[in-house]
Amino acid sequence: MPNIGTPELIIGLIVIFLLFGAKRMPEMARGIGQSLKIFKTEMAKPADSDASNAVIVTPAPDPQPQATTAQATPAQPATEAPVAAPADPEARPAQ
């Protein structure tokens, strides 16, 4: 654990003062105090009260269920027979 002495605390307070200004310092101290108070009261509650205050969130059902698998579309018959490409006379071996 770091050893923080008086000079380090004074330097830290000066840096905080320069960053946030004199107007925001009381607001920050008040907010930290309220946060600590809430934290202490929550820690003082018995552990079993957490289970009684638990909220179970379940997702709402979808109005339109989504398909989980890809749906096959029916094959459409070809209207024309495929046309074969004309034979290239240069590609044939000479006879």
C-alpha positions as CSV (number, residue, x, y, z in Angstrom):
1,M,0.0,0.0,0.0
2,P,1.4,3.4,-0.9
3,N,2.6,5.6,1.9
4,I,0.7,8.9,1.4
5,G,2.0,11.7,3.6
6,T,1.0,15.3,4.2
7,P,2.9,16.8,1.2
8,E,1.2,14.4,-1.2
9,L,-2.2,15.2,0.2
10,I,-1.6,18.9,-0.1
11,I,-0.4,18.5,-3.7
12,G,-3.4,16.4,-4.5
13,L,-5.8,18.9,-3.1
14,I,-4.2,21.7,-5.0
15,V,-4.5,19.7,-8.3
16,I,-8.1,19.0,-7.6
17,F,-8.8,22.6,-6.7
18,L,-7.2,23.7,-10.0
19,L,-9.1,21.2,-12.1
20,F,-12.6,21.7,-10.6
21,G,-12.5,25.2,-9.2
22,A,-13.7,26.6,-5.9
23,K,-17.4,26.6,-6.9
24,R,-17.5,22.8,-7.6
25,M,-15.6,21.7,-4.5
26,P,-18.5,21.9,-2.0
27,E,-20.8,20.1,-4.5
28,M,-18.2,17.3,-4.9
29,A,-17.7,17.0,-1.1
30,R,-21.5,16.8,-0.6
31,G,-21.9,14.2,-3.3
32,I,-19.1,12.0,-1.9
33,G,-20.7,12.3,1.6
34,Q,-24.1,11.2,0.3
35,S,-22.6,8.3,-1.6
36,L,-20.7,7.1,1.5
37,K,-23.9,7.4,3.6
38,I,-25.9,5.3,1.1
39,F,-23.1,2.8,0.9
40,K,-23.0,2.4,4.7
41,T,-26.7,1.9,4.9
42,E,-26.7,-0.7,2.2
43,M,-23.9,-2.6,3.8
44,A,-25.7,-2.6,7.1
45,K,-28.7,-4.4,5.7
46,P,-28.9,-8.1,6.3
47,A,-27.7,-10.3,3.4
48,D,-31.0,-12.2,3.1
49,S,-32.9,-9.1,2.3
50,D,-31.1,-9.0,-1.1
51,A,-33.0,-12.1,-2.2
52,S,-36.4,-10.7,-1.2
53,N,-35.7,-7.5,-3.1
54,A,-34.4,-9.2,-6.2
55,V,-36.2,-8.5,-9.4
56,I,-36.3,-11.2,-12.0
57,V,-36.5,-9.7,-15.5
58,T,-37.8,-12.0,-18.3
59,P,-37.8,-10.9,-21.9
60,A,-41.2,-10.1,-23.4
61,P,-42.3,-12.5,-26.1
62,D,-41.8,-11.4,-29.7
63,P,-45.1,-10.4,-31.4
64,Q,-43.8,-12.2,-34.6
65,P,-41.4,-15.1,-34.0
66,Q,-38.3,-15.0,-36.1
67,A,-37.3,-18.0,-38.2
68,T,-34.4,-19.8,-36.7
69,T,-33.5,-21.7,-39.8
70,A,-33.2,-20.6,-43.4
71,Q,-36.4,-21.2,-45.2
72,A,-36.0,-22.8,-48.6
73,T,-37.7,-21.1,-51.5
74,P,-39.4,-23.3,-54.0
75,A,-37.3,-23.8,-57.2
76,Q,-38.7,-22.0,-60.2
77,P,-38.8,-24.0,-63.4
78,A,-36.6,-22.7,-66.1
79,T,-38.6,-21.1,-69.0
80,E,-35.8,-21.8,-71.6
81,A,-33.3,-24.6,-71.9
82,P,-29.7,-23.4,-71.4
83,V,-28.0,-22.6,-74.6
84,A,-24.7,-24.4,-75.2
85,A,-21.8,-22.2,-76.2
86,P,-20.7,-22.7,-79.8
87,A,-17.6,-24.8,-80.2
88,D,-14.4,-22.9,-80.9
89,P,-12.8,-24.5,-84.0
90,E,-9.3,-23.3,-82.9
91,A,-9.6,-25.1,-79.6
92,R,-10.0,-28.5,-81.2
93,P,-7.0,-30.5,-82.0
94,A,-6.1,-30.7,-85.7
95,Q,-7.1,-33.9,-87.5
